[in-house]
Amino acid sequence: ASTLKEQVEVDQQRVAKLVELYSNMKPKQAADVIANLTDDLAISVLAGMKKKNAAAIMDLIPADRARLLSEKLTGYKRR
């Protein structure tokens, strides 16, 4: 159990570093990268950002990808 907890903490630290990295990039550059991440990682990064930064990046991500990430970020399930 402690090993799993340690792994979760390491993963959270890695995501936090990515959040900081992408937050400091120009929105267009960050959008190009985040649009191509796995869904789970993209959602974790966007959720960790300030709303203003995440909104600027989401505005530049292709609409279909932004819709999918938005749905997953909110936990919305299409029927």
N, C-alpha and C positions, 0 to 999 in steps of 0.2 A: 504494500500500500504506500509506503514512504517513497519507493522508487517511482511509482506512478505520479504521486504528488510532486516530486522533484521534476519529472519530465514535463508536467503541466506548467509548472513555474518557469522552466526554461523556454517552453514554447511561447508563453505569454510575454516573456522578456524579448524574445526574437520578434514577435509581432509588434511590440511597443517600439522597437528599433526601426522596423519598417514604417510604422506610423510616423515617427519623427522624420525619417528619411523622405518619404513621399510628401509630407507636409511642407518640407523645405524646398521641394522641387517646384518648377513652374507647373501650373495646372495641366497644360497640354502634355508635358512630358510624363507627369504622374498618371494622367488618364490613359496614355498609350500603354504604360506598363500594367496598371491595375486592370484594364480591360482584358488583358491576356492572362491574368492570374487565375488559379482555380477559384471556383465560387466561394468556398469556405474562407480562403485566405483573403480574397478581395473584400468580403463582407467584414471580416475581422479588422482589416486595415481601415476601411471606411467608417466602421462603428467607433474606432478609437480616435478618429480625427475630430477636430472642431467642425461644427456644422457648416461654417462658411467655406472651409477648405474642401470638405466632402462635396458640398453643393457645386463648387466651381469645377471639381473633377468630374462629377456625375454629368454635368452639363456638356462635357466634351467626350464622354463615352458614347459609342453608337447607341441609338435609341433602344434597340432590341436587348442589347446587353445591359443597359442601364435599367430597363424595366425588370429584367430577370433578377438583377442584383437588388433592386428596390423591393421586390416581392419577397425575396429570401431574407433580406435585412429586417423586414417587418414580421416575418413568419407567416406571410400570406400564402395560402394555398389556392391555386386555380382549380375550379371544378371541371 
